[in-house]
Amino acid sequence: MKLTTKSEYACLALIDLSENYHKGFIKIKDISKRKKIPKKYLEQILMILNRARYLRSERGVRGGYKLAKPPTKISVAEIIRLMDGAIAPVESVSKYFYYSTPIEKNKQLLNLFKDIRDYVANKLEKTTFGDLIKKKK
């Protein structure tokens, strides 16, 4: 598994929105500045998160974005899958994005990659953005 920049920035944006969860709507320029995410790229990421109902948005002077649910209810795995697709190291061991690969020809190798998938997926599923902001403090 290799995260794309899109997935990394999405996680950073969600950390910022989690840290400011009780402050209402947060402006794109503020997230961009605090997390050093290019504003235009951040706009695209926030639109994806908004369409997937992880965020709520409001236009106008007091507008911006905020989480649609508490940070403790959003796992890191959900966001990575939304942005990048499979968490598995190869598609043939993916639970949600299966696709046949040459590794299937060797059962031991296939099992190794399934074990890797399970470890990474379980860790990401169990880690919420609420957990990540608690660890920071």
Wavefront OBJ file of the C-alpha trace (Angstrom):
o trace
v 0.000 0.000 0.000
v 1.274 3.428 -0.939
v -0.688 6.546 -0.109
v -1.140 9.202 -2.742
v -0.643 12.873 -1.971
v -4.412 13.259 -2.257
v -4.942 10.757 0.558
v -2.221 12.328 2.711
v -3.700 15.811 2.286
v -7.210 14.498 2.974
v -5.987 13.045 6.271
v -4.236 16.299 7.171
v -7.386 18.285 6.375
v -9.476 15.933 8.528
v -7.022 16.295 11.396
v -7.392 20.072 11.165
v -11.183 19.834 11.055
v -11.078 17.375 13.980
v -8.931 19.752 16.028
v -11.461 22.496 15.320
v -14.559 20.309 15.555
v -16.376 22.466 18.111
v -15.509 25.796 16.472
v -18.092 25.724 13.671
v -17.306 26.159 10.003
v -13.622 26.446 9.094
v -12.436 28.350 6.049
v -10.394 26.635 3.346
v -7.683 29.286 3.547
v -7.207 28.584 7.264
v -6.840 24.821 6.770
v -4.536 25.435 3.815
v -2.312 27.759 5.827
v -2.156 25.621 8.996
v -1.492 22.325 7.211
v 0.454 23.758 4.258
v -1.873 22.252 1.650
v -2.163 24.049 -1.708
v -5.541 25.827 -1.631
v -6.775 24.666 -5.064
v -5.874 21.062 -4.286
v -7.536 21.320 -0.873
v -10.739 22.607 -2.503
v -10.913 19.466 -4.668
v -10.273 17.180 -1.692
v -12.891 18.894 0.466
v -15.444 18.581 -2.348
v -14.848 14.815 -2.462
v -15.174 14.555 1.324
v -18.298 16.707 1.222
v -19.925 14.583 -1.510
v -19.138 11.464 0.510
v -20.889 13.125 3.487
v -17.902 13.319 5.784
v -18.221 17.111 5.756
v -20.865 19.782 5.756
v -20.333 23.045 3.968
v -21.805 26.486 4.113
v -21.311 29.425 1.782
v -20.816 33.014 2.731
v -18.844 35.093 5.195
v -19.377 32.657 8.062
v -19.117 29.654 5.761
v -16.551 26.960 5.297
v -16.396 23.282 6.147
v -16.910 21.219 9.262
v -17.121 17.528 10.040
v -20.552 15.990 9.508
v -19.961 13.598 12.427
v -17.591 13.451 15.408
v -13.911 12.707 14.690
v -14.247 9.536 16.777
v -16.690 8.179 14.165
v -14.390 8.572 11.136
v -11.684 5.933 10.648
v -8.480 6.567 8.760
v -9.276 3.493 6.615
v -12.526 5.063 5.354
v -10.718 8.146 4.089
v -7.844 6.235 2.487
v -10.312 3.968 0.669
v -12.317 6.971 -0.481
v -9.246 8.718 -1.862
v -7.033 5.829 -3.012
v -9.137 2.694 -3.220
v -7.734 -0.581 -1.909
v -5.647 -0.709 1.240
v -4.265 -4.122 0.237
v -0.683 -4.323 -1.101
v -1.953 -6.211 -4.181
v -5.443 -6.290 -5.673
v -5.783 -10.066 -5.440
v -5.939 -9.865 -1.632
v -8.225 -6.839 -1.476
v -11.584 -7.330 0.237
v -13.287 -4.442 -1.557
v -11.296 -3.978 -4.783
v -10.383 -7.546 -5.840
v -8.649 -8.033 -9.153
v -6.679 -11.102 -10.241
v -2.872 -10.820 -10.024
v 0.082 -13.198 -10.667
v 0.650 -13.644 -6.904
v -2.396 -15.902 -6.817
v -0.266 -18.625 -8.416
v 1.591 -19.112 -5.121
v -0.518 -19.819 -2.023
v 2.249 -18.939 0.477
v 2.910 -15.583 -1.147
v -0.809 -14.884 -1.364
v -1.223 -15.682 2.353
v 1.704 -13.409 3.244
v 0.072 -10.480 1.441
v -3.288 -11.273 3.066
v -1.609 -11.112 6.482
v -0.066 -7.761 5.587
v -3.440 -6.501 4.342
v -5.185 -7.644 7.518
v -2.654 -5.996 9.814
v -2.680 -2.659 7.978
v -6.454 -2.621 7.438
v -7.189 -3.496 11.076
v -4.838 -0.780 12.352
v -6.382 1.844 10.045
v -9.966 0.701 10.791
v -9.397 0.958 14.536
v -7.736 4.383 14.342
v -10.097 7.350 14.168
v -9.307 10.991 13.652
v -10.402 11.474 17.253
v -7.604 9.100 18.285
v -5.067 11.009 16.218
v -5.838 14.375 17.804
v -5.773 12.842 21.325
v -2.292 11.429 20.690
v -1.056 14.877 19.680
v -1.901 16.505 22.986
l 1 2 3 4 5 6 7 8 9 10 11 12 13 14 15 16 17 18 19 20 21 22 23 24 25 26 27 28 29 30 31 32 33 34 35 36 37 38 39 40 41 42 43 44 45 46 47 48 49 50 51 52 53 54 55 56 57 58 59 60 61 62 63 64 65 66 67 68 69 70 71 72 73 74 75 76 77 78 79 80 81 82 83 84 85 86 87 88 89 90 91 92 93 94 95 96 97 98 99 100 101 102 103 104 105 106 107 108 109 110 111 112 113 114 115 116 117 118 119 120 121 122 123 124 125 126 127 128 129 130 131 132 133 134 135 136 137
